[in-house]
Amino acid sequence: MKHETAKEPQYLVLKPLLTEDAHQHWQIFSAIPPILAIVLTGVASQFPFPLAVCIVCLFIGFLFYFFTSSNVFTSSNRSQLELKAKGLDIRDNRLDAIMPWEWLTKVEIRHRRLSLFPNYVTFTFKDGTDILILWNDIKETIDSTHLVSCVRTWAPHAEIIGDAQLTKSESLASYTELWLRELSTTSLEKRLRQDQLLTTGTILNEIYTVKEILSGGGQGTAYLAETTASPHLPGLPPLVVAKEFILPDNERGRKKATDDLLKEVAILRRINSPLIVHLYDFFLEDLRAYLVVEYIEGCTLRQLVRQYGKIEKQEVARIGDLLCQALLYLHELSPAIVHGDVTPDNIMIDRDRNGSIKLMDFDASQELTRNKTNTVVGKHSYMAPEQFKGLLSQSSDIYAVGCTLHFLLTGRDPEPLTESNSHRIISKATKLNKAERYQNLQELRLDLEQLR
């Protein structure tokens, strides 16, 4: 069945005022300096200095009140803005639409306590369209901290300028609070679907129809789902994977689970590589969290070895080179990303792309700017010694690549905390002392080239 995807996006424009009204107000603003100069000159020539100062201060106060009052810059129908995973939900008497995060290129925020000019936020989209919303319209539901947090999470490619800036950790923490607030408004006793597993035909988020279960575990289930064309998510493929995560019913556990999920989402939103699985959507429904990611027609490296046995050296070198390319892309981002869980289970062979690979599962990943953690995450046979101490670096990924190549050559998982000696290249990649390993993935690629 042919799947219809969204056509070329039609960008919509929100104008809080008619264009001629806005121009008229800015012309008035530009006239303030000469008006003040005339008033100051006249007052100073007619009155004693103390009285002149009082008159000028009263005049400035009047201007300040007039030009910052909501009556001048807002219409009777106030603009509404809601921040969703799909995009910016903008509503007023001229527009009711969701502008996808993928379209957003720049956000300009003016948010000052004292100003002759009204505070506002301007969103710029790919086609050059600017959408301006006054803070006075949305101040009761959104503040600049939440806005920057959502932009950082959902549109990391967008430039943020103006009066509100946050560090990445502050953004993540703030957005986590938004999620927890949404969770707290719903009773955990009111889950609509009582069954733990979704049945075929279940519709999620009005877009995804469950076809079958792909895999399951203690923390959630992965479903194959068909998509319905949505103007809010242009370019959705016919099939996707909806990864369901069960959220704990206690506040502390729920906060940690949400924080972990948002960290993975924040990382995936930064990534755009043909060798790495793509994230399409992220939403909360019926007390479950869902990541919607690319569906790969193929099998994992573990499934490949299970079906065909040990892999020939030339093919191992080819897969190893592709894996190095995927990880190099992550390591060269700013800030760099370390995957932290490279295993045969987290690498897919894509049958539709002539045996290319797809790296997936970023739940153990970290940005190198983040504080070091004591949490040990990963599969023991593929974890570098320093990971057991809660330390993660680019060298840890090199160690895991060596272990994965060992598995492909021998058909066996390596012993934890050992140097694998199945080949000299693998031996160097899996040195227990990271100073003795390959210093970067490019060095490893050069050696793998000799096997091809």
WOKATA-V829908 format. One line per field, one symbol per residue. phi: phi as a letter, one per 20 degrees, with the letter a starting at -180 (. if undefined). psi: psi as a letter, one per 20 degrees, with the letter a starting at -180 (. if undefined). burial: + if it has 24 or more other ideal C-beta (glycine too) atoms within 12 Angstrom, else -. A space follows every 50 residues. Layout:
phi: ???
psi: ???
burial: ???
This chain:
phi: .feeeffgfdfdddcfcfgfffffffffgfefgfffffffffffedcfgg ffffffffffffffffedffffdcefdffcccecffreedcafdbbbdeg gfefdbcdddbcfcafeffbcddddgenfdddcffgfdffdcdfffffff fffecfffedcoecccfffffffffgffffffffedffedffefffdfeg nfddlmcddfdaeeabbfercddeceddgcfecfnfffccddeeceeged fffffffffffffffgfffeebbfecgeedbbbdblmcdcddcfederbf ffffffedngdfgfffffffffffffffgffefcffddfnbfbfedcdee ffclmfdcebldfefbefefffdefecpegfdefgfffendcbfffffgf fgfffgfffdmcfffglceedfaffffffdgfeffefgfbffffffffff ee
psi: pppprqappopqppohrqghgghgghhggiigghggggggggghihqqgg hgggggghgghgggggiiqihgjqrhoqqppporhhaooppaiipnqooq hhhphqppponqgoqhqqqrpppprhjippoppphhhjhihprhghghgh ghghmiiqpprbjoqqrhhhgggghghgghgghiippiikpgohqhqqqp ipppkjhpopgrpgrqahiaqpqpqqqpppihmqjprhqrpooppppqjq gghhggggggghggghghhipnpijpqpphrprpplkqqpporpppnbrr hghghhhiaqqqgghghgghghghgghggghiroqqppgilorhijpqoo hilljrrppankhjqqqiiqqqqipoprphijpqhhhijjpprhhhhggh gghghgghhhjqqqpqlrppkiqhghghhkphoihirpirhhghgghhhh i.
burial: --------+-++-++++-------+-------------+---+------- -----+------+---++---+++---+++++++++++++-+--+-++++ +++++++++++----++++++++++---+++++++++++--+++++++++ ++++++-+-+--++-+-+--++++++-+++--+--------------+-- -+-++-+++++--+-----++++++++--++++++++-+++++++++--- ---+--+++++++++++++++-+-++++++++++++++++++++++-+-+ ++-++-----+---+++++++++++++++++-+--+++++++++++++++ -----+++++++++++++--------+++-+++++++---++++++++++ ++++++++++--++---+++-++-++++++++-+--++-++--++-++-- +-
